[in-house]
């Protein structure tokens, strides 16, 4: 691709000057020898003018041909790349399109000796991870940058398939679900808070087109977004620019959380979605989630120890491995990685409260 681009650039740089040079030399020769012929009476002046006019028209045609050669070369390279994309087969495919009966008595999520890597020849991004998440519980996933937190939760909605082991939702291997049945019960708020152009109401109805204003307002209140939305002149009809650029980072995060809550998913995954929130809003949001999401399993991925302090289960990630799991008090005493994270963000007195 790079070689083709360089070759096209060289052609583009040479063709126009060469074309103009050849044509100008031809016109000079016509005028030079034509003047001699006119002088001896062998040609008329009009013939010279006509020949020069013809050469000018030929010049324009040659410029068009030169540009066409460049265009065809670039198009050929683009066509090859497009065909490569079309010929690429997804690594994650549906094996079953039928609805599967789930085991309501089974844990909501089970990881059984899960390992994963993006490249089969590379090192594992996740290594031998096992844990269970009970229904209706709140789970915190904490760890340093690059520890594998986002990769871990991406295996639940089956954005990737495990290299070994098994991920189960409601007692069923995620690979046995259809995409629709699996992902319909999951609400995800990614790290990048992206809103779509339109209105706030349009964004809130993204997953449920039939959502009522009451459902939307309830979700906004839980996400601590209703306060600033209600102050907007247009309310729910307030304009949202592409990407939500007309809102602050914290406002975008709260609106994205509200959008995920509108359809009341059975499993809510918040992937570092509190990073732009101040501590007071963070605490109020966690309290509202606990009080208003009964029966909903919530997974919170974060780097703040205060965000997951009151979680029913905390998973501590370190270099793609599960460094520890348990409650805040248990991990603070037994897991060195978790203890270091806590003490780097607050005093020991505050951490043990």
Residue pairs with C-beta under 8 A, 6 or more apart in sequence:
1 77
1 81
4 73
4 76
4 77
5 77
7 73
8 70
8 73
8 74
8 77
11 69
11 70
11 73
12 70
15 66
15 67
15 69
15 70
16 63
16 66
19 59
19 62
19 63
19 66
20 59
22 62
23 55
23 56
23 58
23 59
23 62
26 55
27 52
27 55
27 56
30 48
30 51
30 52
30 55
31 48
31 52
34 43
34 47
34 48
34 51
35 48
37 43
38 44
38 45
38 48
91 160
91 161
92 158
92 159
92 160
92 161
94 178
94 179
95 175
95 176
96 176
96 177
96 178
97 178
98 178
99 178
99 181
100 172
100 176
100 177
100 178
100 181
102 169
102 170
102 171
102 172
103 170
103 171
103 172
104 170
105 171
106 168
106 170
106 171
107 132
107 133
107 134
107 135
107 168
107 171
108 133
108 134
108 135
108 136
108 137
108 169
108 170
108 266
108 267
108 297
109 132
109 133
109 156
109 167
109 168
109 169
109 267
109 297
110 131
110 132
110 133
110 166
110 167
110 168
110 171
111 129
111 130
111 131
111 132
111 155
111 165
111 166
111 167
112 130
112 165
112 166
112 167
112 168
113 128
113 129
113 130
113 164
113 165
113 166
114 126
114 128
114 129
114 130
114 155
114 162
114 164
114 165
114 166
114 167
115 124
115 126
115 127
115 128
115 129
115 162
115 163
115 164
115 165
116 124
116 125
116 126
116 151
116 155
116 160
116 162
116 163
117 123
117 124
117 125
117 126
117 163
118 125
118 160
120 163
124 163
124 320
125 148
125 151
125 320
126 148
126 151
126 152
126 155
126 320
126 321
127 320
127 321
128 165
128 321
128 322
129 152
129 165
129 321
129 322
130 165
130 322
131 313
131 315
131 322
131 325
133 139
133 297
133 299
133 313
134 297
134 312
134 313
135 295
135 297
136 294
136 295
136 296
136 297
137 297
137 298
137 312
137 313
138 289
138 290
138 297
138 298
138 299
138 300
138 310
138 311
138 312
138 313
139 297
139 298
139 299
139 300
139 311
139 312
139 313
139 314
139 315
140 299
140 300
140 301
140 302
140 307
140 308
140 309
140 311
140 313
140 314
140 315
141 149
141 152
141 153
141 299
141 300
141 301
141 302
141 308
141 314
141 315
141 317
142 149
142 301
142 302
142 303
142 304
142 305
142 308
142 314
142 315
142 316
142 317
142 338
142 341
143 149
143 303
143 316
143 317
143 318
143 323
143 337
143 341
144 303
144 317
144 318
144 341
145 303
147 317
147 318
147 319
147 320
148 317
148 319
148 320
148 321
149 271
149 272
149 301
149 317
150 191
150 271
150 272
150 301
151 160
151 320
152 315
152 317
153 269
153 271
153 299
153 301
154 160
155 161
155 162
155 167
155 174
156 167
156 169
156 174
156 186
156 267
156 269
156 299
157 174
157 182
157 183
157 186
157 188
157 269
158 167
158 174
158 175
158 177
158 179
158 182
158 183
161 175
166 173
167 173
167 174
168 174
169 177
169 182
169 185
169 267
174 182
185 265
185 266
185 267
186 265
186 266
186 267
186 268
186 269
187 207
187 260
187 261
187 263
187 265
187 267
187 268
187 269
188 260
188 269
188 271
189 253
189 256
189 257
189 259
189 260
189 268
189 269
189 270
189 271
189 273
190 256
190 271
190 273
191 271
191 272
191 273
191 275
193 244
193 249
193 252
193 253
193 255
193 256
193 273
193 276
194 243
194 244
194 252
194 256
195 203
195 240
195 243
195 244
195 247
195 252
195 255
195 256
196 202
196 203
196 206
196 240
196 242
197 240
197 241
197 242
198 239
198 240
199 234
199 236
199 237
199 238
199 239
199 240
200 229
200 232
200 235
200 236
200 237
200 238
200 240
200 255
201 213
201 216
201 236
201 237
202 240
203 240
203 255
203 259
204 211
204 216
204 219
204 220
204 236
204 258
204 259
204 262
205 211
205 216
205 262
206 259
207 259
207 260
207 262
207 263
208 215
208 262
208 263
211 262
211 263
213 236
215 262
216 236
216 258
216 262
217 226
217 236
218 292
219 258
219 259
219 261
219 262
220 226
220 229
220 255
220 258
221 288
222 257
222 258
222 261
222 285
222 288
222 289
222 292
222 293
223 254
223 255
223 257
223 258
223 261
223 285
223 288
224 254
224 281
224 284
224 285
224 288
225 251
225 254
225 255
225 257
225 258
228 251
229 235
229 236
229 238
229 255
232 238
239 246
240 246
240 247
244 251
244 252
244 255
247 255
248 276
249 276
250 276
250 277
250 278
250 281
252 276
253 273
253 274
253 275
253 276
253 277
254 277
254 281
254 285
256 273
257 270
257 273
257 285
260 268
260 270
261 268
261 293
264 296
265 296
266 295
266 296
266 297
267 296
267 297
267 298
267 299
268 289
268 293
268 296
268 297
268 298
268 299
269 299
269 301
270 298
270 299
270 300
270 301
271 301
272 301
272 302
272 303
273 300
273 301
274 282
274 285
274 300
274 302
274 304
274 307
275 302
275 303
277 285
279 306
282 304
282 306
282 307
283 306
286 300
286 307
286 310
289 298
290 310
300 307
300 308
300 311
302 308
303 341
304 345
305 328
305 338
305 341
305 342
305 345
305 346
305 351
306 345
306 346
308 314
308 328
309 328
310 328
311 327
311 328
312 327
313 325
313 326
313 327
314 324
314 325
314 326
314 327
314 328
314 331
314 338
315 322
315 324
315 325
316 322
316 323
316 324
316 325
316 331
316 335
316 337
316 338
316 341
317 323
318 337
323 335
323 337
323 338
324 331
324 334
324 335
324 337
324 338
325 331
326 334
326 335
329 352
331 338
331 339
332 338
332 339
332 342
332 351
332 352
333 339
342 351
343 351
